[in-house]
Amino acid sequence: MGKSKKNINNATSKIDNNITKQITVDVSNCIAGRVCSHVAKLLLQGNRVSIINSEKAMLSGNRYTIIDEYKKYLEVSSVTNPIHGPYHPRRPDRILTKMVRAMTPRGKPSGISAFKRLRVYIGIPKELGSKEIKIFDDTKITKPESYYITIGEVAKEIGWKGE
């Protein structure tokens, strides 16, 4: 345990020597997987990344099959006692956070320190409203919105009690 903690501190000290930037990414009308891969890359380069409007990120595919897949995913639990996990996110910000986590090397010190620099928000918080917002052009949806479903709609279907 102590050895891995030491490695994490070494990884963060190497990154602190570089100039880290605060990057705010708006994911409205962007395909979630593509945005998450860009964000994971930025995190591994040592940047602090804040994602806003997480409930407006899009998933491509048939609306009903996506919702059915998420509902089947929620049925996976411990055989002996469901309290023991696994825990499945239902909020849009947590769903997007888990997508980014899967794209970082979370077992390595670089991945652990990178994941700590990620913040995901529903909507736009006041402290980030005045900052420069970055949008990745290659992540924007190319078809009409009816071909996609937002993460917020999926979250409502699987039990999110938010907006």
N, C-alpha and C positions, 0 to 999 in steps of 0.2 A: 504494500500500500504506500509506504513512504517513498519507495523508488519511483513509482509512477507519478506521485505528486511532484517530485523533484524534476522529472522530465517535463511536466506541464509548465513549471516555473521557467525552465530553460527555454521552452518554445515561446513563451510569452515575452521573455526578455529579448530574444532574437527579433521578434516582431516589433517590440517597442523601439528598437533602434531605428527602424524604418519610419518614414512619415506616414501615419495612419490618417485616413480621411473619413469624415462622416458622410455617408451617401444615403440619400432618401430615395426610395424606389416606389413609384406608383404602379400598382398592378391592375388598374381598372381596364377592362376589356383586353387583357393580355392572357395568353395561355399559361396556366399555372406551372406546368412542368418546365417550360422553356425559361420562365422567369426564375424559377428556383435554381436551375443550373447556372444561370448568370450570377445569381446572388451567392451561391456556394463558391464560385470561382473568386468573386470579390472578397468574400470572407477569408478564404485561404491565402489571398494576397496580403491580408493584414488590415483590411478596411473595416470600419464599423458600418453596418448596414441596417437601416430601418425600412421596413415595408409598410406602406399605408394602403388603405382601402382593400384589405385582404378579402372581404366578403364579395368583392366585385371581380375577382380573378375567375377566369373561365376554364372549364374542362370541356374538351371536345368529345363528341360522340352522341349516341342516342340518349336522351334525357332519362328514359325509363330504365335502360340497362345500367347506367351509371348509378342511379339511386338503388337499384336492386343489388348491385355489387357491393355498395357501401353497407346496405342492410345485412347482407350475408357476412361481411367482414365484422360487423358488430356482434354476430352470434358466436364468434370465437372467444372462448373464455376457459378458465381453469376447470378441469373435470371435478376436482374435489370441492373447491369453493371459489366462486367468481370474484370474491373480494381480493383474492391473491393476484388478479390481473390475467391477461394483459389489459391495459386501460386504453380505450379508443377515444380519440378526441372527437368532439361534436361541434366545437366552436370553429369558425372559419380561420381565425388567427392561429389556433393550435394545429389545425389540419395543414396549413401552409408551413408552419414551423416544422412539423414532422416530415414534410416533403423535402425541405432543405436539409434537415438532419440526415436523411437517408442519402443525400448526395455529398456528404462530407465524410472523411475517414474518422468516424467518431471514436474508434479505439486508439488512435494515435494522438499524441499530445498536440500536434498541429490542428487536428480536427476538433479536439475538445476546446482549445482556446479560441478557435474560429467560431464555434457554435455559441460561445459566450458573448460574442460581439454582435449577435443577431437580435433584433427587436421587431416584432410583428404587431401591427395595430389594426383594429377594426375602425374604419373611418380615418379622419385626419385629426390627430391630437393638436392642441393649441401650440405646443412648443415646436412642432415641426411644420406648422402652417406657413411660416414666413421663410423657411429654408428652400434652397433650390431643389426641385424635384426632378429625378432622372427617370426617363421612360426608354426602354429598349425597343427599337423599331422592329427588330426581327421577331419579337414576341407578340406583337399585336395580332388580333384575329383578322383573318383574310376573308372569311365568308360572313354573311349576315348573322346577327346575334341568335337567330332562331336555331342555328346549327350547334349551339353551345349551351351549356348550363353553368350558372355561376356557383361558386363554392358556397355562397350564402344560401342559395336555394337548396343545395344538397344538405347543408347543415340543418336547415329547418325541417327537412324531410326525415332526418335521422335523430331529431330530438333537441336541437338548439332552440332555446327559448328567448333568443335575442330579437333584435329589430325585425 
